[in-house]
Amino acid sequence: MAKLKMLAIDLGASSGRGIVGSFDGKKLEIVENHRFPNEPVMTNGNFSWDILRIFHEIKASISKCALSDDKDIKSIGIDTWGVDYSFIDKNGALMANPYHYRDLRTDNIQPYAFKTVPFDKLYGITGIQTINFNTIYQLIADMRDRPYIIENADKMLFTPDLLNYFLTGEKFTEYTIASTGAVLDAKKRAISVELLNAFGIKESLFAPVVMPGNKVGKLTPALISELGDIKADVVNIVSHDTASAVIAVPAKKGDDFVYISSGTWSLMGVENDEPVINDLSMKHNFTNEGGAGGKIRFLKNIMGLWLEQESRRQWKREGTSYTFDELTEKALQSKPFACFIDPNNVLFSPSGDMPGRIREFCKKTGQYVPQTVGEIVRCIFESLALCYRQTIESIESMTGKKYSSINIVGGGTKEAILCQWAADASNRVVYAGPVEATAIGNISMQAIASGEIKDIYEAREVITSSFDVKTYQPAYNDAWEDAYQRFLSICGKELR
């Protein structure tokens, strides 16, 4: 067959890329054609995404295709982070830049929301863990703080749906991205009218919910005039970045596997056919989000490499820039198991002085307070590795299954010591790769939508034969077991 070419727009919390994928019937190949920073903006105390700059960069990626041998791309798919959204007015205009999920407007919003709908009922409908920036809480904050926006809005579009609208003029709500925000009935896989009515949010705000593989439309005539004669279809891929990344897990049909989509966040979980919503899953704060092929991703959101990334930014603000390799080397030179943090503590969610917060946590929990850059990074990586063990044991307790290995995909696979320590801490084999899992999953879903790949199982076979995966054997010992028991004790402490 002639090579099928597709453009994946992969937007992360700190950067974005255009990746051209090609499929010859047997193997996938990917080539980056555009890379750009994704830098949110603080304005008068509000933290927002610069959505029009993001769209400008997407157009630059498409234009590069139009001016190259990639002008014959057949489709375009966009994946992004979850939960965030924008409002469109009745004339189709963007009403305001979308808030960043780390904006402080949703601090302490949950007690306010639970006065109307208690969390156990909200979780029973949505199956979504309680995080203060979930879409439902952001909408409640809008109703409380700026009701004029919702009153005058015609539609609310999640970030990838908004960008698809900018490209085509068509409005849809893609299922997997909507599933991240606690606005769907998890079992019905539809917008929960019951919840919207309870909070006074109008149902008409939501565009029709569609499943991955749905064709959105062609580029608008104005964009073709601006960018070049690109005849590609814009398609609804699995537009939540983690859901795209999970497609790239090198597993076979029928395999029970645990995955970690590792990047700014560590999203750790399993694939199920139906949501798991019960007292135990609520206690462990697990979430049920939509995936490819009708699957449910039963997972835990773990703070992830945000802890290192924000620490690195703080050190740069203080006048010293480090590469990630330099940070790894400094961590390796530091004493093992000196101190731990609970990566999921809300203390670590906002931007700012991350090393200072880590020291504060260690001090308040009666531990050694890390002083050097290397001690901070070692604390982060060891804590994440131990958190992965805690999470897989929680999954096993809820599913009744045992998992002998962990599949790590995404950019975090480049952190070799974290992959090795995850194996050591959990006493399980770790398979790391592919690195570009999200873009690969994005492209694979486009190939499925085109009919060139049958389903996600065939896609995983293609991915396994196309990209490298590294194996880390566990070096578990008594020191890791002692560290784990200390970690569990520390995570159980309340900060005062």
C-alpha positions as CSV (number, residue, x, y, z in Angstrom):
1,M,0.0,0.0,0.0
2,A,1.0,3.6,-0.4
3,K,2.1,5.2,2.8
4,L,-0.8,6.7,4.8
5,K,0.3,10.1,6.2
6,M,-1.3,11.7,9.3
7,L,-0.6,14.8,11.4
8,A,-0.8,14.5,15.2
9,I,-0.9,17.6,17.2
10,D,0.2,16.6,20.7
11,L,-0.3,19.3,23.3
12,G,1.3,18.9,26.8
13,A,1.2,21.1,29.8
14,S,4.6,22.7,28.9
15,S,5.1,22.1,25.2
16,G,3.4,21.1,22.0
17,R,4.5,19.3,18.9
18,G,3.3,18.5,15.4
19,I,4.2,14.9,14.5
20,V,3.8,13.5,11.0
21,G,3.1,9.8,11.1
22,S,3.2,7.4,8.2
23,F,1.9,3.8,8.0
24,D,2.9,1.4,5.2
25,G,0.6,-1.4,6.3
26,K,3.1,-3.0,8.7
27,K,5.0,-0.3,10.6
28,L,4.5,3.2,11.9
29,E,7.1,5.9,11.5
30,I,7.0,9.3,13.1
31,V,8.8,12.6,12.4
32,E,8.5,15.8,14.3
33,N,7.7,18.8,12.0
34,H,7.1,21.5,14.6
35,R,7.8,22.1,18.3
36,F,6.9,25.0,20.5
37,P,6.6,26.0,24.2
38,N,3.2,26.0,25.8
39,E,3.5,28.7,28.4
40,P,0.5,29.7,30.5
41,V,0.1,33.3,31.5
42,M,-0.5,34.9,34.9
43,T,-2.6,38.1,34.6
44,N,-3.9,40.0,37.6
45,G,-3.7,36.8,39.7
46,N,-5.5,34.6,37.1
47,F,-3.6,31.6,35.5
48,S,-4.7,31.0,31.9
49,W,-3.7,29.2,28.8
50,D,-2.6,31.3,25.8
51,I,-5.0,29.5,23.6
52,L,-4.7,31.7,20.5
53,R,-0.9,31.3,20.6
54,I,-1.4,27.5,20.8
55,F,-3.7,27.7,17.7
56,H,-1.1,29.8,15.9
57,E,1.5,27.1,16.5
58,I,-1.0,24.4,15.3
59,K,-1.4,26.4,12.1
60,A,2.4,26.6,11.7
61,S,2.6,22.8,11.9
62,I,-0.1,22.4,9.2
63,S,1.5,25.0,7.0
64,K,4.8,23.1,7.2
65,C,3.0,20.1,5.8
66,A,1.4,22.2,3.0
67,L,4.9,23.4,2.0
68,S,6.6,20.0,2.0
69,D,6.2,16.4,0.8
70,D,3.7,16.0,3.6
71,K,1.1,18.0,1.9
72,D,-0.8,14.8,1.2
73,I,-1.6,14.1,4.9
74,K,-5.0,12.4,5.0
75,S,-6.1,13.5,8.5
76,I,-5.3,15.7,11.5
77,G,-5.9,14.7,15.2
78,I,-5.4,16.8,18.3
79,D,-4.8,15.5,21.9
80,T,-4.4,17.6,25.0
81,W,-4.5,17.5,28.8
82,G,-7.9,17.1,30.4
83,V,-10.5,19.0,32.3
84,D,-10.0,22.6,30.9
85,Y,-12.4,24.3,28.6
86,S,-13.5,27.6,26.9
87,F,-16.8,29.3,26.3
88,I,-18.1,30.3,22.8
89,D,-20.8,32.9,22.4
90,K,-23.9,32.7,20.1
91,N,-21.9,34.3,17.3
92,G,-19.2,31.6,17.5
93,A,-16.6,33.9,19.1
94,L,-14.2,32.9,22.0
95,M,-15.4,34.7,25.1
96,A,-12.2,34.4,27.2
97,N,-8.9,32.6,27.5
98,P,-9.4,29.3,29.3
99,Y,-8.3,29.0,32.9
100,H,-5.4,26.8,33.7
101,Y,-6.3,23.9,35.9
102,R,-3.7,25.1,38.4
103,D,-5.5,28.4,38.9
104,L,-6.3,29.1,42.5
105,R,-10.0,29.9,41.9
106,T,-11.0,26.3,42.7
107,D,-9.1,26.1,46.0
108,N,-11.6,24.9,48.6
109,I,-14.3,24.6,46.0
110,Q,-15.2,21.1,46.9
111,P,-16.8,21.8,50.3
112,Y,-18.9,24.5,48.5
113,A,-19.9,22.0,45.8
114,F,-20.7,19.2,48.3
115,K,-23.3,21.3,50.0
116,T,-25.4,20.8,46.8
117,V,-24.3,17.3,45.8
118,P,-22.4,15.2,48.4
119,F,-19.2,13.6,47.1
120,D,-20.4,10.0,47.4
121,K,-23.3,10.8,45.1
122,L,-21.1,12.7,42.7
123,Y,-18.6,9.9,42.6
124,G,-21.4,7.3,42.3
125,I,-22.5,9.0,39.0
126,T,-19.2,10.0,37.5
127,G,-16.7,7.6,39.0
128,I,-14.2,10.4,38.9
129,Q,-11.7,11.0,41.8
130,T,-11.9,14.2,43.7
131,I,-9.5,16.7,42.4
132,N,-10.3,20.4,42.9
133,F,-9.7,21.3,39.3
134,N,-12.1,18.7,37.8
135,T,-14.3,20.4,35.1
136,I,-17.4,20.2,37.3
137,Y,-15.7,22.2,40.0
138,Q,-14.4,24.7,37.5
139,L,-17.9,25.2,36.2
140,I,-19.3,25.6,39.8
141,A,-16.6,28.2,40.3
142,D,-17.8,30.0,37.2
143,M,-21.4,29.9,38.4
144,R,-20.3,31.4,41.7
145,D,-17.7,34.0,40.5
146,R,-18.7,34.9,36.9
147,P,-22.2,33.8,36.2
148,Y,-22.4,36.3,33.4
149,I,-20.1,34.2,31.3
150,I,-22.2,31.1,31.5
151,E,-25.4,33.1,31.0
152,N,-24.1,34.5,27.7
153,A,-22.3,31.4,26.5
154,D,-23.7,29.3,23.8
155,K,-21.3,26.4,24.1
156,M,-18.6,25.1,26.4
157,L,-15.8,23.3,24.5
158,F,-13.0,21.2,26.0
159,T,-9.5,22.2,24.8
160,P,-9.1,19.8,21.9
161,D,-12.8,20.3,20.9
162,L,-12.2,24.1,20.9
163,L,-9.1,23.7,18.6
164,N,-11.0,21.4,16.3
165,Y,-13.7,24.0,16.1
166,F,-11.1,26.7,15.2
167,L,-10.0,24.4,12.4
168,T,-13.3,23.3,11.0
169,G,-16.1,25.5,12.5
170,E,-17.8,22.3,13.8
171,K,-18.6,21.8,17.5
172,F,-18.4,18.3,19.2
173,T,-17.6,17.0,22.6
174,E,-15.2,14.0,22.3
175,Y,-16.0,11.3,24.8
176,T,-12.6,10.6,26.3
177,I,-11.8,14.3,27.0
178,A,-15.2,14.9,28.5
179,S,-14.8,11.8,30.7
180,T,-11.9,13.5,32.6
181,G,-14.0,16.2,34.2
182,A,-16.8,14.6,36.3
183,V,-19.5,15.8,34.0
184,L,-20.4,12.4,32.4
185,D,-22.5,9.6,33.8
186,A,-19.7,6.9,33.7
187,K,-22.1,4.0,33.0
188,K,-24.3,5.7,30.4
189,R,-21.2,7.5,28.9
190,A,-23.3,10.6,28.4
191,I,-23.5,14.1,30.0
192,S,-25.1,13.7,33.4
193,V,-28.2,15.9,33.2
194,E,-28.9,15.1,36.8
195,L,-25.7,16.7,38.0
196,L,-26.1,19.7,35.7
197,N,-29.6,20.3,36.9
198,A,-28.4,20.0,40.6
199,F,-25.8,22.7,40.1
200,G,-27.9,24.9,37.8
201,I,-25.7,24.4,34.8
202,K,-27.6,24.5,31.5
203,E,-27.4,21.3,29.5
204,S,-27.3,23.2,26.2
205,L,-23.7,24.3,27.0
206,F,-22.5,20.9,25.8
207,A,-22.1,20.0,22.2
208,P,-23.1,16.5,21.1
209,V,-20.9,13.8,22.7
210,V,-19.1,11.6,20.0
211,M,-16.9,8.6,20.3
212,P,-13.3,8.5,19.0
213,G,-13.0,8.0,15.2
214,N,-15.7,10.5,14.4
215,K,-15.0,12.9,11.5
216,V,-15.1,16.5,12.6
217,G,-14.8,18.1,9.2
218,K,-12.4,19.7,6.7
219,L,-10.4,22.8,7.3
220,T,-12.4,26.0,6.8
221,P,-11.9,27.8,3.4
222,A,-10.3,30.7,5.2
223,L,-7.7,28.4,6.7
224,I,-7.0,26.7,3.4
225,S,-6.4,30.1,1.9
226,E,-4.1,31.0,4.7
227,L,-2.1,27.7,5.1
228,G,-2.3,26.0,1.7
229,D,-4.4,23.4,0.0
230,I,-4.6,20.7,2.7
231,K,-7.4,18.3,2.0
232,A,-7.0,16.4,5.3
233,D,-10.0,15.5,7.5
234,V,-9.9,16.6,11.1
235,V,-11.0,13.6,13.2
236,N,-11.9,13.1,16.8
237,I,-9.1,10.9,17.9
238,V,-8.8,9.7,21.6
239,S,-8.2,13.3,22.4
240,H,-7.3,13.0,26.1
241,D,-3.5,12.7,26.0
242,T,-3.4,9.9,28.5
243,A,-6.0,7.9,26.7
244,S,-3.9,8.3,23.5
245,A,-0.8,7.2,25.4
246,V,-2.5,4.0,26.7
247,I,-3.1,2.9,23.1
248,A,0.7,2.7,22.7
249,V,1.1,0.2,25.6
250,P,2.8,-2.9,24.0
251,A,0.2,-5.4,25.2
252,K,-1.6,-8.2,23.5
253,K,-5.3,-8.8,23.3
254,G,-6.4,-10.5,26.6
255,D,-3.4,-9.2,28.6
256,D,-4.1,-7.8,32.0
257,F,-1.6,-5.0,32.3
258,V,-0.8,-2.0,34.6
259,Y,0.3,1.2,32.8
260,I,1.9,4.4,33.8
261,S,1.6,7.3,31.4
262,S,4.6,9.2,32.7
263,G,5.1,12.9,32.1
264,T,4.1,16.0,34.0
265,W,1.6,13.6,35.6
266,S,2.0,9.9,36.3
267,L,-1.3,8.4,35.4
268,M,-1.3,4.8,36.7
269,G,-4.0,2.2,36.1
270,V,-5.6,-0.6,34.1
271,E,-8.1,-1.1,31.3
272,N,-11.6,-2.4,32.1
273,D,-14.7,-3.0,30.1
274,E,-16.9,-1.2,32.6
275,P,-16.3,1.4,35.3
276,V,-15.5,0.3,38.8
277,I,-17.5,2.5,41.2
278,N,-17.8,1.3,44.8
279,D,-16.8,2.3,48.3
280,L,-13.3,0.9,47.9
281,S,-12.5,2.7,44.7
282,M,-13.9,5.9,46.3
283,K,-11.8,5.4,49.4
284,H,-8.6,5.0,47.3
285,N,-9.6,8.0,45.1
286,F,-9.5,6.1,41.8
287,T,-11.0,7.4,38.7
288,N,-12.9,6.0,35.7
289,E,-12.1,7.7,32.4
290,G,-12.9,6.8,28.8
291,G,-10.4,5.1,26.6
292,A,-10.1,3.8,23.1
293,G,-12.1,0.8,21.9
294,G,-14.8,1.4,24.4
295,K,-12.5,0.7,27.3
296,I,-12.6,2.4,30.7
297,R,-9.2,3.5,32.1
298,F,-9.4,2.8,35.9
299,L,-6.6,4.9,37.2
300,K,-5.0,7.1,39.8
301,N,-3.6,10.6,39.1
302,I,-0.2,10.9,40.7
303,M,1.7,14.2,40.7
304,G,4.5,12.9,38.5
305,L,7.4,14.8,37.0
306,W,5.8,18.1,37.7
307,L,7.6,17.9,41.0
308,E,11.0,17.9,39.3
309,Q,10.0,20.3,36.5
310,E,8.7,23.0,38.9
311,S,11.8,22.5,41.1
312,R,14.0,23.1,38.0
313,R,12.0,26.2,37.2
314,Q,12.5,27.5,40.7
315,W,16.3,27.0,40.6
316,K,16.3,28.8,37.3
317,R,14.4,31.7,38.9
318,E,17.0,31.7,41.6
319,G,19.8,32.0,39.0
320,T,21.0,28.5,38.2
321,S,19.9,26.4,35.2
322,Y,20.3,22.6,35.3
323,T,19.7,20.1,32.5
324,F,17.7,17.0,33.4
325,D,20.8,14.9,33.0
326,E,22.6,17.1,35.6
327,L,19.7,16.7,38.0
328,T,19.8,12.9,37.6
329,E,23.5,12.8,38.3
330,K,23.1,14.9,41.4
331,A,20.4,12.6,42.6
332,L,22.5,9.6,42.1
333,Q,25.3,11.2,44.2
334,S,22.9,11.8,47.1
335,K,22.2,9.5,50.1
336,P,19.4,7.0,49.4
337,F,16.1,7.0,51.4
338,A,16.9,10.2,53.4
339,C,13.4,11.5,53.2
340,F,10.1,11.1,51.3
341,I,7.1,13.2,50.3
342,D,3.5,12.2,49.5
343,P,3.4,13.2,45.8
344,N,-0.4,13.5,45.9
345,N,-0.4,16.1,48.7
346,V,-2.2,19.3,47.6
347,L,0.8,21.2,48.9
348,F,2.6,20.3,45.7
349,S,-0.1,21.2,43.2
350,P,0.4,25.0,42.6
351,S,3.3,26.5,40.7
352,G,6.0,28.2,42.7
353,D,8.8,27.3,45.1
354,M,8.6,23.5,44.9
355,P,11.9,22.8,46.7
356,G,10.7,25.0,49.5
357,R,7.4,23.1,49.8
358,I,9.3,19.8,49.8
359,R,11.5,21.0,52.7
360,E,8.3,22.2,54.5
361,F,6.7,18.8,54.1
362,C,9.8,17.0,55.4
363,K,10.1,19.3,58.3
364,K,6.4,19.0,59.3
365,T,6.6,15.2,59.1
366,G,9.6,15.0,61.3
367,Q,12.1,13.8,58.6
368,Y,15.5,14.9,57.5
369,V,15.1,18.2,55.6
370,P,16.8,18.0,52.2
371,Q,19.3,20.8,51.5
372,T,21.0,20.2,48.2
373,V,19.6,20.0,44.6
374,G,20.5,16.3,44.5
375,E,18.7,15.5,47.7
376,I,15.5,17.2,46.5
377,V,15.5,15.3,43.2
378,R,16.3,12.0,44.9
379,C,13.5,12.6,47.3
380,I,11.1,13.2,44.4
381,F,12.1,10.1,42.4
382,E,12.2,7.7,45.3
383,S,8.8,9.0,46.5
384,L,7.3,8.5,43.1
385,A,8.7,5.0,42.8
386,L,7.2,4.1,46.2
387,C,3.9,5.7,45.3
388,Y,3.8,3.5,42.2
389,R,4.1,0.4,44.5
390,Q,1.4,1.7,46.8
391,T,-0.9,2.3,43.8
392,I,-0.4,-1.1,42.1
393,E,-1.2,-2.7,45.5
394,S,-4.4,-0.7,45.7
395,I,-5.3,-1.8,42.1
396,E,-4.7,-5.4,43.1
397,S,-6.9,-5.1,46.2
398,M,-9.7,-3.8,44.1
399,T,-9.4,-6.0,41.0
400,G,-8.5,-9.2,42.8
401,K,-5.7,-9.7,40.2
402,K,-1.9,-9.8,40.6
403,Y,0.3,-7.9,38.2
404,S,3.9,-9.0,37.6
405,S,5.0,-6.1,35.5
406,I,4.4,-2.4,34.9
407,N,4.3,-0.7,31.4
408,I,5.6,2.8,31.5
409,V,5.0,4.9,28.4
410,G,5.6,8.6,27.5
411,G,8.4,11.1,28.1
412,G,9.0,9.9,31.6
413,T,10.6,6.8,30.2
414,K,13.7,8.9,29.5
415,E,14.2,9.1,33.3
416,A,16.1,5.8,33.5
417,I,16.6,6.0,37.3
418,L,12.9,6.5,37.9
419,C,12.1,3.5,35.8
420,Q,14.7,1.4,37.6
421,W,13.6,2.5,41.0
422,A,10.0,1.8,40.1
423,A,11.0,-1.8,39.3
424,D,13.1,-1.9,42.6
425,A,10.4,-0.5,44.8
426,S,7.6,-2.6,43.4
427,N,9.6,-5.8,42.9
428,R,8.1,-6.0,39.4
429,V,9.6,-5.9,35.9
430,V,9.2,-2.5,34.2
431,Y,8.8,-2.2,30.5
432,A,9.6,1.4,29.4
433,G,8.5,2.7,26.0
434,P,7.6,3.9,23.6
435,V,8.7,7.5,24.5
436,E,6.4,9.3,22.1
437,A,3.4,7.2,23.3
438,T,0.8,10.0,23.1
439,A,1.6,11.0,19.5
440,I,1.8,7.3,18.5
441,G,-1.6,6.7,20.0
442,N,-3.0,9.8,18.3
443,I,-1.7,8.6,14.9
444,S,-2.8,5.0,15.5
445,M,-6.4,6.2,16.2
446,Q,-6.3,8.2,13.0
447,A,-5.3,5.0,11.1
448,I,-8.1,3.2,12.8
449,A,-10.5,6.0,11.8
450,S,-9.3,5.7,8.2
451,G,-9.9,1.9,8.2
452,E,-6.2,1.0,7.6
453,I,-5.8,-0.5,11.1
454,K,-8.7,-2.6,12.4
455,D,-8.8,-1.8,16.2
456,I,-6.6,-1.0,19.2
457,Y,-5.4,-4.5,19.5
458,E,-4.0,-4.5,15.9
459,A,-2.6,-1.0,16.6
460,R,-0.7,-2.4,19.6
461,E,0.8,-5.1,17.5
462,V,1.9,-2.6,14.9
463,I,3.3,-0.3,17.7
464,T,5.2,-3.2,19.3
465,S,6.9,-4.0,16.0
466,S,7.7,-0.4,15.2
467,F,9.2,1.1,18.4
468,D,11.8,0.1,21.0
469,V,10.8,-0.9,24.6
470,K,13.5,-1.2,27.3
471,T,13.2,-3.7,30.2
472,Y,14.2,-3.0,33.8
473,Q,14.6,-6.0,36.1
474,P,13.9,-5.3,39.8
475,A,16.7,-5.2,42.4
476,Y,14.4,-5.4,45.4
477,N,16.0,-5.6,48.8
478,D,15.3,-5.0,52.5
479,A,16.3,-1.3,52.2
480,W,13.4,-0.8,49.7
481,E,11.0,-2.6,52.0
482,D,12.0,-0.5,55.0
483,A,11.7,2.7,52.8
484,Y,8.2,1.6,51.7
485,Q,7.0,1.2,55.3
486,R,8.4,4.6,56.2
487,F,6.7,6.1,53.1
488,L,3.3,4.6,54.1
489,S,3.7,6.1,57.6
490,I,4.6,9.5,56.2
491,C,1.7,9.5,53.7
492,G,-0.7,8.9,56.6
493,K,0.4,12.0,58.5
494,E,-1.6,15.2,58.3
495,L,0.2,18.5,57.8
496,R,-0.7,21.2,60.3
